[in-house]
Amino acid sequence: MRKEHQIEFLEALLSPAYRACGFKYKDLKQILGKNRKTAKITYELHKLRERDAVKKLQNTHYYRLTKEGYILNFFLIF
């Protein structure tokens, strides 16, 4: 995770707006821009879900960054 678009993705996840109720895929798409490929966003989100850094909230379209996810994101960014 050293490419510029990957770092932008992680910084978007660390946004304070998503700490309380989580984020939607649509929110990420708006922050990262319309010229960003949908498959890349999905791929990055899937990688984080496999590492248990992001959990999908049950019966919703929201995702939430886990405690391990915050640690992993700070480690990867810095």
N, CA, C and O atoms as a CHARMM CRD file, in Angstrom:
* protein
*
  312
    1    1 MET  N      0.83000  -1.19200   0.00000 PROA 1      0.00000
    2    1 MET  CA     0.00000   0.00000   0.00000 PROA 1      0.00000
    3    1 MET  C      0.87200   1.25200   0.00000 PROA 1      0.00000
    4    1 MET  O      0.84100   2.04500   0.94100 PROA 1      0.00000
    5    2 ARG  N      1.61900   1.41100  -1.02600 PROA 2      0.00000
    6    2 ARG  CA     2.47500   2.58100  -1.12800 PROA 2      0.00000
    7    2 ARG  C      2.13700   3.46900  -2.30400 PROA 2      0.00000
    8    2 ARG  O      2.77900   4.50100  -2.50000 PROA 2      0.00000
    9    3 LYS  N      1.15100   3.09500  -3.08600 PROA 3      0.00000
   10    3 LYS  CA     0.76300   3.92400  -4.22200 PROA 3      0.00000
   11    3 LYS  C     -0.09000   5.08200  -3.73000 PROA 3      0.00000
   12    3 LYS  O     -0.75100   4.99500  -2.69500 PROA 3      0.00000
   13    4 GLU  N     -0.06100   6.15300  -4.48200 PROA 4      0.00000
   14    4 GLU  CA    -0.75500   7.37400  -4.07500 PROA 4      0.00000
   15    4 GLU  C     -2.25600   7.16000  -3.91500 PROA 4      0.00000
   16    4 GLU  O     -2.84900   7.66300  -2.96100 PROA 4      0.00000
   17    5 HSD  N     -2.87900   6.42400  -4.82700 PROA 5      0.00000
   18    5 HSD  CA    -4.32300   6.22400  -4.73200 PROA 5      0.00000
   19    5 HSD  C     -4.68600   5.34700  -3.52500 PROA 5      0.00000
   20    5 HSD  O     -5.78300   5.47500  -2.98000 PROA 5      0.00000
   21    6 GLN  N     -3.78400   4.46800  -3.10900 PROA 6      0.00000
   22    6 GLN  CA    -4.03800   3.64400  -1.93300 PROA 6      0.00000
   23    6 GLN  C     -3.95000   4.47700  -0.66100 PROA 6      0.00000
   24    6 GLN  O     -4.73600   4.28300   0.26700 PROA 6      0.00000
   25    7 ILE  N     -3.00800   5.39300  -0.61600 PROA 7      0.00000
   26    7 ILE  CA    -2.87400   6.27300   0.55100 PROA 7      0.00000
   27    7 ILE  C     -4.09400   7.19400   0.65600 PROA 7      0.00000
   28    7 ILE  O     -4.59700   7.42400   1.75600 PROA 7      0.00000
   29    8 GLU  N     -4.56800   7.71400  -0.46000 PROA 8      0.00000
   30    8 GLU  CA    -5.78100   8.54400  -0.46000 PROA 8      0.00000
   31    8 GLU  C     -6.97100   7.75700   0.06800 PROA 8      0.00000
   32    8 GLU  O     -7.79900   8.29200   0.80600 PROA 8      0.00000
   33    9 PHE  N     -7.05700   6.49500  -0.30800 PROA 9      0.00000
   34    9 PHE  CA    -8.13600   5.62700   0.15200 PROA 9      0.00000
   35    9 PHE  C     -8.08500   5.46000   1.67400 PROA 9      0.00000
   36    9 PHE  O     -9.10900   5.56400   2.34900 PROA 9      0.00000
   37   10 LEU  N     -6.88800   5.20200   2.20800 PROA 10     0.00000
   38   10 LEU  CA    -6.74400   5.02800   3.65200 PROA 10     0.00000
   39   10 LEU  C     -7.03400   6.32100   4.40800 PROA 10     0.00000
   40   10 LEU  O     -7.64800   6.29200   5.47500 PROA 10     0.00000
   41   11 GLU  N     -6.59900   7.44200   3.86900 PROA 11     0.00000
   42   11 GLU  CA    -6.88200   8.72700   4.50900 PROA 11     0.00000
   43   11 GLU  C     -8.37800   9.02200   4.53000 PROA 11     0.00000
   44   11 GLU  O     -8.88400   9.61300   5.48400 PROA 11     0.00000
   45   12 ALA  N     -9.07800   8.61400   3.48900 PROA 12     0.00000
   46   12 ALA  CA   -10.53200   8.79900   3.45900 PROA 12     0.00000
   47   12 ALA  C    -11.19700   7.95700   4.54100 PROA 12     0.00000
   48   12 ALA  O    -12.17500   8.39700   5.14500 PROA 12     0.00000
   49   13 LEU  N    -10.69000   6.76900   4.79500 PROA 13     0.00000
   50   13 LEU  CA   -11.25900   5.91600   5.83700 PROA 13     0.00000
   51   13 LEU  C    -11.02800   6.48000   7.23100 PROA 13     0.00000
   52   13 LEU  O    -11.83200   6.25100   8.13400 PROA 13     0.00000
   53   14 LEU  N     -9.94600   7.20900   7.41100 PROA 14     0.00000
   54   14 LEU  CA    -9.62900   7.77700   8.71700 PROA 14     0.00000
   55   14 LEU  C    -10.34200   9.09600   8.99100 PROA 14     0.00000
   56   14 LEU  O    -10.10600   9.72200  10.02400 PROA 14     0.00000
   57   15 SER  N    -11.19200   9.51400   8.09900 PROA 15     0.00000
   58   15 SER  CA   -11.92600  10.76200   8.26400 PROA 15     0.00000
   59   15 SER  C    -12.78100  10.72000   9.53400 PROA 15     0.00000
   60   15 SER  O    -13.45600   9.72300   9.79000 PROA 15     0.00000
   61   16 PRO  N    -12.75900  11.78800  10.32500 PROA 16     0.00000
   62   16 PRO  CA   -13.54400  11.81400  11.56700 PROA 16     0.00000
   63   16 PRO  C    -15.05400  11.69100  11.34000 PROA 16     0.00000
   64   16 PRO  O    -15.77900  11.29900  12.25400 PROA 16     0.00000
   65   17 ALA  N    -15.52600  12.01000  10.16800 PROA 17     0.00000
   66   17 ALA  CA   -16.96000  11.93900   9.88600 PROA 17     0.00000
   67   17 ALA  C    -17.49800  10.51300   9.93800 PROA 17     0.00000
   68   17 ALA  O    -18.69300  10.30700  10.14800 PROA 17     0.00000
   69   18 TYR  N    -16.61800   9.52400   9.74800 PROA 18     0.00000
   70   18 TYR  CA   -17.06600   8.13200   9.68300 PROA 18     0.00000
   71   18 TYR  C    -16.85900   7.35300  10.96800 PROA 18     0.00000
   72   18 TYR  O    -17.16100   6.16100  11.01600 PROA 18     0.00000
   73   19 ARG  N    -16.36000   7.98300  11.99400 PROA 19     0.00000
   74   19 ARG  CA   -16.09400   7.25500  13.23700 PROA 19     0.00000
   75   19 ARG  C    -17.36400   6.87300  13.98000 PROA 19     0.00000
   76   19 ARG  O    -17.41700   5.80400  14.58700 PROA 19     0.00000
   77   20 ALA  N    -18.36500   7.69900  13.94800 PROA 20     0.00000
   78   20 ALA  CA   -19.57100   7.43800  14.73100 PROA 20     0.00000
   79   20 ALA  C    -20.46300   6.37600  14.10500 PROA 20     0.00000
   80   20 ALA  O    -20.79900   5.38600  14.75500 PROA 20     0.00000
   81   21 CYS  N    -20.84800   6.57400  12.85500 PROA 21     0.00000
   82   21 CYS  CA   -21.82200   5.65100  12.26900 PROA 21     0.00000
   83   21 CYS  C    -21.27300   4.83400  11.11300 PROA 21     0.00000
   84   21 CYS  O    -22.01400   4.03900  10.53500 PROA 21     0.00000
   85   22 GLY  N    -20.02300   4.99100  10.75600 PROA 22     0.00000
   86   22 GLY  CA   -19.44200   4.22000   9.66600 PROA 22     0.00000
   87   22 GLY  C    -19.53600   4.94900   8.33400 PROA 22     0.00000
   88   22 GLY  O    -19.87200   6.13200   8.27900 PROA 22     0.00000
   89   23 PHE  N    -19.23400   4.22600   7.26400 PROA 23     0.00000
   90   23 PHE  CA   -19.24000   4.82800   5.93300 PROA 23     0.00000
   91   23 PHE  C    -19.87800   3.86700   4.95300 PROA 23     0.00000
   92   23 PHE  O    -19.93600   2.65900   5.18100 PROA 23     0.00000
   93   24 LYS  N    -20.35000   4.42800   3.86500 PROA 24     0.00000
   94   24 LYS  CA   -20.90000   3.64400   2.76800 PROA 24     0.00000
   95   24 LYS  C    -19.89600   3.64400   1.62300 PROA 24     0.00000
   96   24 LYS  O    -19.01000   4.49500   1.54900 PROA 24     0.00000
   97   25 TYR  N    -20.05400   2.68800   0.74900 PROA 25     0.00000
   98   25 TYR  CA   -19.23000   2.62200  -0.46000 PROA 25     0.00000
   99   25 TYR  C    -19.43100   3.89200  -1.27700 PROA 25     0.00000
  100   25 TYR  O    -18.48800   4.42700  -1.86000 PROA 25     0.00000
  101   26 LYS  N    -20.66900   4.36500  -1.31100 PROA 26     0.00000
  102   26 LYS  CA   -21.00400   5.57700  -2.06300 PROA 26     0.00000
  103   26 LYS  C    -20.25900   6.79700  -1.50900 PROA 26     0.00000
  104   26 LYS  O    -19.85800   7.67700  -2.27100 PROA 26     0.00000
  105   27 ASP  N    -20.07400   6.85000  -0.19100 PROA 27     0.00000
  106   27 ASP  CA   -19.32300   7.94900   0.42300 PROA 27     0.00000
  107   27 ASP  C    -17.87400   7.94600  -0.04400 PROA 27     0.00000
  108   27 ASP  O    -17.30600   8.99600  -0.34400 PROA 27     0.00000
  109   28 LEU  N    -17.28500   6.76500  -0.10400 PROA 28     0.00000
  110   28 LEU  CA   -15.90200   6.66300  -0.58000 PROA 28     0.00000
  111   28 LEU  C    -15.78500   7.10600  -2.02700 PROA 28     0.00000
  112   28 LEU  O    -14.83300   7.79000  -2.40200 PROA 28     0.00000
  113   29 LYS  N    -16.74900   6.71700  -2.82600 PROA 29     0.00000
  114   29 LYS  CA   -16.74600   7.08300  -4.24800 PROA 29     0.00000
  115   29 LYS  C    -16.79800   8.60400  -4.41200 PROA 29     0.00000
  116   29 LYS  O    -16.12800   9.15600  -5.28500 PROA 29     0.00000
  117   30 GLN  N    -17.59800   9.29000  -3.56700 PROA 30     0.00000
  118   30 GLN  CA   -17.69300  10.74600  -3.65300 PROA 30     0.00000
  119   30 GLN  C    -16.40000  11.42000  -3.21900 PROA 30     0.00000
  120   30 GLN  O    -15.96900  12.38800  -3.84400 PROA 30     0.00000
  121   31 ILE  N    -15.78000  10.92400  -2.16300 PROA 31     0.00000
  122   31 ILE  CA   -14.55300  11.53500  -1.66000 PROA 31     0.00000
  123   31 ILE  C    -13.39800  11.33100  -2.62900 PROA 31     0.00000
  124   31 ILE  O    -12.62400  12.25400  -2.88500 PROA 31     0.00000
  125   32 LEU  N    -13.28400  10.12400  -3.16700 PROA 32     0.00000
  126   32 LEU  CA   -12.13700   9.79500  -4.01300 PROA 32     0.00000
  127   32 LEU  C    -12.27100  10.30500  -5.43700 PROA 32     0.00000
  128   32 LEU  O    -11.29100  10.32100  -6.18100 PROA 32     0.00000
  129   33 GLY  N    -13.44500  10.71400  -5.82200 PROA 33     0.00000
  130   33 GLY  CA   -13.62500  11.29500  -7.14000 PROA 33     0.00000
  131   33 GLY  C    -14.29800  10.36400  -8.11900 PROA 33     0.00000
  132   33 GLY  O    -14.22400   9.14200  -7.99700 PROA 33     0.00000
  133   34 LYS  N    -14.95400  10.96300  -9.08900 PROA 34     0.00000
  134   34 LYS  CA   -15.70600  10.18100 -10.06100 PROA 34     0.00000
  135   34 LYS  C    -14.82100   9.49800 -11.08700 PROA 34     0.00000
  136   34 LYS  O    -15.22500   8.50000 -11.68300 PROA 34     0.00000
  137   35 ASN  N    -13.62900  10.01500 -11.30200 PROA 35     0.00000
  138   35 ASN  CA   -12.74700   9.38600 -12.28500 PROA 35     0.00000
  139   35 ASN  C    -11.99600   8.19800 -11.68100 PROA 35     0.00000
  140   35 ASN  O    -11.16700   7.58300 -12.35200 PROA 35     0.00000
  141   36 ARG  N    -12.27300   7.88400 -10.45600 PROA 36     0.00000
  142   36 ARG  CA   -11.68500   6.72000  -9.78400 PROA 36     0.00000
  143   36 ARG  C    -12.43900   5.47100 -10.19000 PROA 36     0.00000
  144   36 ARG  O    -13.67000   5.47700 -10.16700 PROA 36     0.00000
  145   37 LYS  N    -11.77200   4.42400 -10.55200 PROA 37     0.00000
  146   37 LYS  CA   -12.43200   3.20700 -11.00700 PROA 37     0.00000
  147   37 LYS  C    -13.11300   2.48900  -9.84400 PROA 37     0.00000
  148   37 LYS  O    -12.55200   2.35700  -8.75700 PROA 37     0.00000
  149   38 THR  N    -14.31800   2.03700 -10.09900 PROA 38     0.00000
  150   38 THR  CA   -15.10900   1.34900  -9.08800 PROA 38     0.00000
  151   38 THR  C    -14.43100   0.05800  -8.64800 PROA 38     0.00000
  152   38 THR  O    -14.46900  -0.29100  -7.46800 PROA 38     0.00000
  153   39 ALA  N    -13.82700  -0.63800  -9.56600 PROA 39     0.00000
  154   39 ALA  CA   -13.18000  -1.91100  -9.24800 PROA 39     0.00000
  155   39 ALA  C    -12.00900  -1.72400  -8.28400 PROA 39     0.00000
  156   39 ALA  O    -11.77300  -2.57500  -7.42700 PROA 39     0.00000
  157   40 LYS  N    -11.28100  -0.62600  -8.41500 PROA 40     0.00000
  158   40 LYS  CA   -10.15200  -0.38100  -7.51200 PROA 40     0.00000
  159   40 LYS  C    -10.62800  -0.11600  -6.09500 PROA 40     0.00000
  160   40 LYS  O    -10.02500  -0.60200  -5.13800 PROA 40     0.00000
  161   41 ILE  N    -11.69700   0.64500  -5.95100 PROA 41     0.00000
  162   41 ILE  CA   -12.24000   0.92300  -4.62400 PROA 41     0.00000
  163   41 ILE  C    -12.73900  -0.37300  -3.99500 PROA 41     0.00000
  164   41 ILE  O    -12.48900  -0.63200  -2.81800 PROA 41     0.00000
  165   42 THR  N    -13.43900  -1.18200  -4.77400 PROA 42     0.00000
  166   42 THR  CA   -13.95300  -2.45600  -4.27900 PROA 42     0.00000
  167   42 THR  C    -12.80600  -3.37200  -3.87400 PROA 42     0.00000
  168   42 THR  O    -12.87900  -4.03900  -2.84200 PROA 42     0.00000
  169   43 TYR  N    -11.75900  -3.41000  -4.67000 PROA 43     0.00000
  170   43 TYR  CA   -10.60900  -4.26100  -4.39200 PROA 43     0.00000
  171   43 TYR  C     -9.91800  -3.85600  -3.08800 PROA 43     0.00000
  172   43 TYR  O     -9.59500  -4.71100  -2.26400 PROA 43     0.00000
  173   44 GLU  N     -9.69300  -2.56200  -2.90200 PROA 44     0.00000
  174   44 GLU  CA    -9.04900  -2.07700  -1.68300 PROA 44     0.00000
  175   44 GLU  C     -9.91600  -2.35800  -0.46000 PROA 44     0.00000
  176   44 GLU  O     -9.40200  -2.74500   0.59000 PROA 44     0.00000
  177   45 LEU  N    -11.21400  -2.16600  -0.59000 PROA 45     0.00000
  178   45 LEU  CA   -12.12900  -2.44300   0.51600 PROA 45     0.00000
  179   45 LEU  C    -12.14200  -3.92800   0.84500 PROA 45     0.00000
  180   45 LEU  O    -12.19500  -4.30600   2.01500 PROA 45     0.00000
  181   46 HSD  N    -12.09300  -4.76800  -0.17600 PROA 46     0.00000
  182   46 HSD  CA   -12.06400  -6.21700   0.03300 PROA 46     0.00000
  183   46 HSD  C    -10.78600  -6.64600   0.75500 PROA 46     0.00000
  184   46 HSD  O    -10.83400  -7.50100   1.63900 PROA 46     0.00000
  185   47 LYS  N     -9.64700  -6.06000   0.38600 PROA 47     0.00000
  186   47 LYS  CA    -8.39400  -6.38500   1.05900 PROA 47     0.00000
  187   47 LYS  C     -8.46500  -6.04500   2.54200 PROA 47     0.00000
  188   47 LYS  O     -7.98800  -6.80900   3.38100 PROA 47     0.00000
  189   48 LEU  N     -9.05600  -4.90800   2.86200 PROA 48     0.00000
  190   48 LEU  CA    -9.16400  -4.51700   4.26700 PROA 48     0.00000
  191   48 LEU  C    -10.15400  -5.40100   5.02600 PROA 48     0.00000
  192   48 LEU  O     -9.95600  -5.67400   6.21000 PROA 48     0.00000
  193   49 ARG  N    -11.20800  -5.84600   4.36200 PROA 49     0.00000
  194   49 ARG  CA   -12.15200  -6.76300   5.00800 PROA 49     0.00000
  195   49 ARG  C    -11.49700  -8.10500   5.29700 PROA 49     0.00000
  196   49 ARG  O    -11.77200  -8.71300   6.33100 PROA 49     0.00000
  197   50 GLU  N    -10.64000  -8.57300   4.40800 PROA 50     0.00000
  198   50 GLU  CA    -9.93200  -9.84100   4.62000 PROA 50     0.00000
  199   50 GLU  C     -8.96100  -9.75100   5.80000 PROA 50     0.00000
  200   50 GLU  O     -8.71500 -10.74800   6.47900 PROA 50     0.00000
  201   51 ARG  N     -8.42500  -8.59100   6.03800 PROA 51     0.00000
  202   51 ARG  CA    -7.50000  -8.39000   7.15500 PROA 51     0.00000
  203   51 ARG  C     -8.22000  -8.00700   8.44200 PROA 51     0.00000
  204   51 ARG  O     -7.57200  -7.69900   9.44300 PROA 51     0.00000
  205   52 ASP  N     -9.53800  -8.02100   8.43000 PROA 52     0.00000
  206   52 ASP  CA   -10.38200  -7.64300   9.57300 PROA 52     0.00000
  207   52 ASP  C    -10.14100  -6.19900  10.01000 PROA 52     0.00000
  208   52 ASP  O    -10.30300  -5.86500  11.18400 PROA 52     0.00000
  209   53 ALA  N     -9.75900  -5.35800   9.07400 PROA 53     0.00000
  210   53 ALA  CA    -9.57700  -3.94000   9.36500 PROA 53     0.00000
  211   53 ALA  C    -10.88800  -3.19100   9.19200 PROA 53     0.00000
  212   53 ALA  O    -11.08100  -2.12200   9.77100 PROA 53     0.00000
  213   54 VAL  N    -11.79500  -3.75900   8.38600 PROA 54     0.00000
  214   54 VAL  CA   -13.10600  -3.15600   8.13200 PROA 54     0.00000
  215   54 VAL  C    -14.16400  -4.23800   8.31600 PROA 54     0.00000
  216   54 VAL  O    -14.01200  -5.36100   7.83600 PROA 54     0.00000
  217   55 LYS  N    -15.22400  -3.88600   9.00800 PROA 55     0.00000
  218   55 LYS  CA   -16.34700  -4.80200   9.19400 PROA 55     0.00000
  219   55 LYS  C    -17.59100  -4.18800   8.57000 PROA 55     0.00000
  220   55 LYS  O    -17.81500  -2.98100   8.66300 PROA 55     0.00000
  221   56 LYS  N    -18.38900  -5.02200   7.94200 PROA 56     0.00000
  222   56 LYS  CA   -19.67100  -4.57000   7.39800 PROA 56     0.00000
  223   56 LYS  C    -20.69400  -4.68400   8.50200 PROA 56     0.00000
  224   56 LYS  O    -20.80300  -5.72700   9.14600 PROA 56     0.00000
  225   57 LEU  N    -21.44200  -3.62800   8.72700 PROA 57     0.00000
  226   57 LEU  CA   -22.47200  -3.65200   9.75500 PROA 57     0.00000
  227   57 LEU  C    -23.65900  -4.47400   9.26200 PROA 57     0.00000
  228   57 LEU  O    -24.10500  -4.33100   8.12400 PROA 57     0.00000
  229   58 GLN  N    -24.14800  -5.31600  10.12300 PROA 58     0.00000
  230   58 GLN  CA   -25.18800  -6.26800   9.74600 PROA 58     0.00000
  231   58 GLN  C    -26.48200  -5.55700   9.34300 PROA 58     0.00000
  232   58 GLN  O    -26.91700  -4.60900   9.99800 PROA 58     0.00000
  233   59 ASN  N    -27.07800  -6.02800   8.26500 PROA 59     0.00000
  234   59 ASN  CA   -28.35100  -5.53300   7.73100 PROA 59     0.00000
  235   59 ASN  C    -28.31500  -4.06600   7.30600 PROA 59     0.00000
  236   59 ASN  O    -29.34800  -3.39600   7.30400 PROA 59     0.00000
  237   60 THR  N    -27.14800  -3.57100   6.95000 PROA 60     0.00000
  238   60 THR  CA   -27.01600  -2.19200   6.46800 PROA 60     0.00000
  239   60 THR  C    -26.05000  -2.16500   5.29800 PROA 60     0.00000
  240   60 THR  O    -25.47100  -3.18700   4.93100 PROA 60     0.00000
  241   61 HSD  N    -25.88300  -0.99100   4.71800 PROA 61     0.00000
  242   61 HSD  CA   -24.89300  -0.78200   3.66000 PROA 61     0.00000
  243   61 HSD  C    -23.65200  -0.08100   4.20600 PROA 61     0.00000
  244   61 HSD  O    -22.81300   0.39200   3.43900 PROA 61     0.00000
  245   62 TYR  N    -23.53800  -0.01500   5.52600 PROA 62     0.00000
  246   62 TYR  CA   -22.44200   0.69800   6.16500 PROA 62     0.00000
  247   62 TYR  C    -21.29500  -0.24100   6.54100 PROA 62     0.00000
  248   62 TYR  O    -21.50000  -1.41500   6.85200 PROA 62     0.00000
  249   63 TYR  N    -20.09200   0.31100   6.50300 PROA 63     0.00000
  250   63 TYR  CA   -18.88900  -0.37900   6.95000 PROA 63     0.00000
  251   63 TYR  C    -18.30800   0.44100   8.09600 PROA 63     0.00000
  252   63 TYR  O    -18.53500   1.64700   8.18800 PROA 63     0.00000
  253   64 ARG  N    -17.56300  -0.22100   8.95900 PROA 64     0.00000
  254   64 ARG  CA   -16.91900   0.48100  10.06300 PROA 64     0.00000
  255   64 ARG  C    -15.48400  -0.00100  10.18000 PROA 64     0.00000
  256   64 ARG  O    -15.20200  -1.19400  10.06900 PROA 64     0.00000
  257   65 LEU  N    -14.58600   0.94000  10.40400 PROA 65     0.00000
  258   65 LEU  CA   -13.18500   0.63200  10.61700 PROA 65     0.00000
  259   65 LEU  C    -13.03300   0.08000  12.03400 PROA 65     0.00000
  260   65 LEU  O    -13.51900   0.69100  12.98500 PROA 65     0.00000
  261   66 THR  N    -12.37200  -1.05600  12.18600 PROA 66     0.00000
  262   66 THR  CA   -12.18100  -1.66700  13.49400 PROA 66     0.00000
  263   66 THR  C    -10.97800  -1.04300  14.19200 PROA 66     0.00000
  264   66 THR  O    -10.26000  -0.22900  13.61100 PROA 66     0.00000
  265   67 LYS  N    -10.77100  -1.43500  15.44000 PROA 67     0.00000
  266   67 LYS  CA    -9.61700  -0.94200  16.19200 PROA 67     0.00000
  267   67 LYS  C     -8.32300  -1.35200  15.49500 PROA 67     0.00000
  268   67 LYS  O     -7.38500  -0.56300  15.37400 PROA 67     0.00000
  269   68 GLU  N     -8.29400  -2.60100  15.04100 PROA 68     0.00000
  270   68 GLU  CA    -7.12400  -3.07600  14.31100 PROA 68     0.00000
  271   68 GLU  C     -6.95900  -2.31100  12.99900 PROA 68     0.00000
  272   68 GLU  O     -5.84200  -2.09700  12.53000 PROA 68     0.00000
  273   69 GLY  N     -8.07600  -1.90700  12.41900 PROA 69     0.00000
  274   69 GLY  CA    -8.04500  -1.14200  11.18200 PROA 69     0.00000
  275   69 GLY  C     -7.41200   0.22500  11.36000 PROA 69     0.00000
  276   69 GLY  O     -6.65500   0.67800  10.50200 PROA 69     0.00000
  277   70 TYR  N     -7.72200   0.89600  12.48500 PROA 70     0.00000
  278   70 TYR  CA    -7.09700   2.18600  12.75400 PROA 70     0.00000
  279   70 TYR  C     -5.58100   2.02200  12.89800 PROA 70     0.00000
  280   70 TYR  O     -4.80300   2.81400  12.36600 PROA 70     0.00000
  281   71 ILE  N     -5.18700   0.98500  13.62300 PROA 71     0.00000
  282   71 ILE  CA    -3.75200   0.74600  13.82100 PROA 71     0.00000
  283   71 ILE  C     -3.07700   0.43900  12.48700 PROA 71     0.00000
  284   71 ILE  O     -2.01700   0.98300  12.18000 PROA 71     0.00000
  285   72 LEU  N     -3.69700  -0.43200  11.70300 PROA 72     0.00000
  286   72 LEU  CA    -3.14000  -0.80300  10.40200 PROA 72     0.00000
  287   72 LEU  C     -3.04100   0.40800   9.47400 PROA 72     0.00000
  288   72 LEU  O     -2.02500   0.58900   8.80300 PROA 72     0.00000
  289   73 ASN  N     -4.08300   1.23400   9.43000 PROA 73     0.00000
  290   73 ASN  CA    -4.07300   2.40400   8.54800 PROA 73     0.00000
  291   73 ASN  C     -2.99600   3.40200   8.94500 PROA 73     0.00000
  292   73 ASN  O     -2.28900   3.92100   8.08100 PROA 73     0.00000
  293   74 PHE  N     -2.85800   3.68200  10.25000 PROA 74     0.00000
  294   74 PHE  CA    -1.81300   4.59500  10.66300 PROA 74     0.00000
  295   74 PHE  C     -0.43800   4.03700  10.33200 PROA 74     0.00000
  296   74 PHE  O      0.44800   4.77900   9.90900 PROA 74     0.00000
  297   75 PHE  N     -0.25400   2.73900  10.51900 PROA 75     0.00000
  298   75 PHE  CA     1.01400   2.11300  10.20600 PROA 75     0.00000
  299   75 PHE  C      1.31800   2.21200   8.71400 PROA 75     0.00000
  300   75 PHE  O      2.44900   2.51500   8.33300 PROA 75     0.00000
  301   76 LEU  N      0.32200   1.96100   7.86900 PROA 76     0.00000
  302   76 LEU  CA     0.52900   1.97800   6.42500 PROA 76     0.00000
  303   76 LEU  C      0.75500   3.38700   5.88700 PROA 76     0.00000
  304   76 LEU  O      1.51500   3.57100   4.93700 PROA 76     0.00000
  305   77 ILE  N      0.10600   4.37900   6.48100 PROA 77     0.00000
  306   77 ILE  CA     0.25600   5.75500   5.99900 PROA 77     0.00000
  307   77 ILE  C      1.60700   6.32700   6.42400 PROA 77     0.00000
  308   77 ILE  O      2.28100   6.99100   5.63600 PROA 77     0.00000
  309   78 PHE  N      1.99100   6.07300   7.64900 PROA 78     0.00000
  310   78 PHE  CA     3.22800   6.67100   8.14100 PROA 78     0.00000
  311   78 PHE  C      4.35100   5.67200   8.08100 PROA 78     0.00000
  312   78 PHE  O      5.48100   5.98900   8.45500 PROA 78     0.00000
